[in-house]
Amino acid sequence: MTELKIKNNWISLGGSSYVTDMADNKVFGVKGKIVTLSRKKYIQDLEGNTLYVVRNQIVRFFVRRAFVFDAEGNKVCTIKKQYFSLRSKFFVEGYKDELVIDGNILSYNYDIRKNGVSIGHVARKISLRDSFVLTCETKEDEAFLVALVIAIDNIVDQMRSDANNN
């Protein structure tokens, strides 16, 4: 089991940052685009190789969606959240296994289950910038779980932005 910190930088063009272990050693890079309608982010290894790409749905109505793509551009899954929902439950569609992301009403803690078995836990930290601790049950799931956390963060950020614009 490993714990990773996912934290947005104070100042970053396009939302680039690093994912670190608990000793602040860099594990993954997150590169964002300066101008993008879909909040596209690239999850990369430390050599700069893209592992996953996350982007939001551009046109939305009552359902917020984000997409996760592999390095070759194949869609791995779609994450969606109902707009009118009392729980912070995210649905994952199109993934090879059943994935459920379920959290509390304040969106501060999430459990990620694959086929009913916990593979990760996300704890949102209260700070001036988005900050999360991701606990991964296996090393093989780390990059994918980072992509899921960034997708959820993109969806939540878009919902906040929509609420502030109304």
HUSULBEL-V256505 format. One record per pair of residues at least 6 apart in sequence whose C-alpha atoms are under 8 Angstrom apart, sorted by the first residue. I is the first residue (numbers start at 1). J is the second residue. Records with the same first field share a line. If there is no record, write none. Layout:
# HUSULBEL-V256505
I=J ; J
This chain:
# HUSULBEL-V256505
1=135 ; 136 ; 137 ; 138 ; 139
2=21 ; 135 ; 136 ; 137 ; 138 ; 139
3=21 ; 22 ; 133 ; 134 ; 135 ; 136
4=19 ; 20 ; 21 ; 22 ; 133 ; 134 ; 135 ; 136
5=19 ; 20 ; 21 ; 22 ; 24 ; 131 ; 132 ; 133 ; 134
6=18 ; 19 ; 20 ; 131 ; 132 ; 133 ; 134 ; 146
7=17 ; 18 ; 19 ; 129 ; 130 ; 131 ; 132
8=15 ; 16 ; 17 ; 18 ; 129 ; 130 ; 131
9=15 ; 16 ; 17 ; 129
10=129
13=32 ; 33 ; 34
14=31 ; 32 ; 33 ; 34 ; 35
15=30 ; 31 ; 32 ; 33 ; 34 ; 41
16=29 ; 30 ; 31 ; 32 ; 33 ; 41
17=29 ; 30 ; 31
18=26 ; 27 ; 28 ; 29 ; 30
19=26 ; 27 ; 28 ; 29 ; 30
20=26 ; 27 ; 28
21=27
26=46
27=45 ; 46
28=43 ; 44 ; 45 ; 46 ; 143
29=42 ; 43 ; 44 ; 45 ; 46 ; 48
30=41 ; 42 ; 43 ; 44
31=41 ; 42 ; 43 ; 44
32=39 ; 40 ; 41 ; 42
33=39 ; 40 ; 41
37=58
38=55 ; 56 ; 57 ; 58
39=54 ; 55 ; 56 ; 154
40=53 ; 54 ; 55 ; 56
41=53 ; 54 ; 55
42=50 ; 51 ; 52 ; 53 ; 54
43=50 ; 51 ; 52 ; 53 ; 54 ; 143 ; 146 ; 147
44=50 ; 51 ; 52
45=51
50=71
51=70 ; 71 ; 143
52=68 ; 69 ; 70 ; 71 ; 143 ; 144 ; 147
53=68 ; 69 ; 70 ; 71 ; 73 ; 147
54=66 ; 67 ; 68 ; 69 ; 147 ; 150 ; 151
55=66 ; 67 ; 68 ; 151 ; 154
56=65 ; 66 ; 67 ; 151 ; 154 ; 155
57=64 ; 65 ; 66 ; 67
62=82 ; 83 ; 84
63=80 ; 81 ; 82 ; 83
64=80 ; 81 ; 82 ; 83 ; 155 ; 159
65=78 ; 79 ; 80 ; 81 ; 155
66=78 ; 79 ; 80 ; 151 ; 152 ; 154 ; 155
67=75 ; 76 ; 77 ; 78 ; 79 ; 151
68=75 ; 76 ; 77 ; 78 ; 79 ; 147 ; 148 ; 151
69=75 ; 76 ; 77
70=76
76=94 ; 95
77=92 ; 93 ; 94 ; 95
78=91 ; 92 ; 93 ; 94 ; 95
79=90 ; 91 ; 92 ; 93 ; 148 ; 151 ; 152
80=90 ; 91 ; 92
81=88 ; 89 ; 90 ; 91 ; 155
82=90
86=105
87=103 ; 104 ; 105
88=102 ; 103 ; 104 ; 105 ; 106 ; 107
89=100 ; 101 ; 102 ; 103
90=100 ; 101 ; 102 ; 152
91=99 ; 100 ; 101
92=98 ; 99 ; 100 ; 101
93=99
97=114 ; 115
98=113 ; 114 ; 115 ; 116
99=112 ; 113 ; 114 ; 115 ; 116
100=111 ; 112 ; 113 ; 114 ; 116
101=110 ; 111 ; 112 ; 113
102=110 ; 111 ; 112
103=109 ; 110 ; 111
104=110
107=124
108=122 ; 123 ; 124 ; 125
109=121 ; 122 ; 123 ; 124
110=121 ; 122 ; 123
111=118 ; 120 ; 121 ; 122
112=118 ; 119 ; 120 ; 121 ; 122
113=119 ; 120
118=137
119=136 ; 137 ; 138 ; 141
120=134 ; 135 ; 136 ; 137 ; 145
121=134 ; 135 ; 136
122=132 ; 133 ; 134 ; 135 ; 149
123=132 ; 133 ; 134
124=130 ; 131 ; 132 ; 133
125=131 ; 132 ; 133
134=145 ; 146
136=142 ; 145
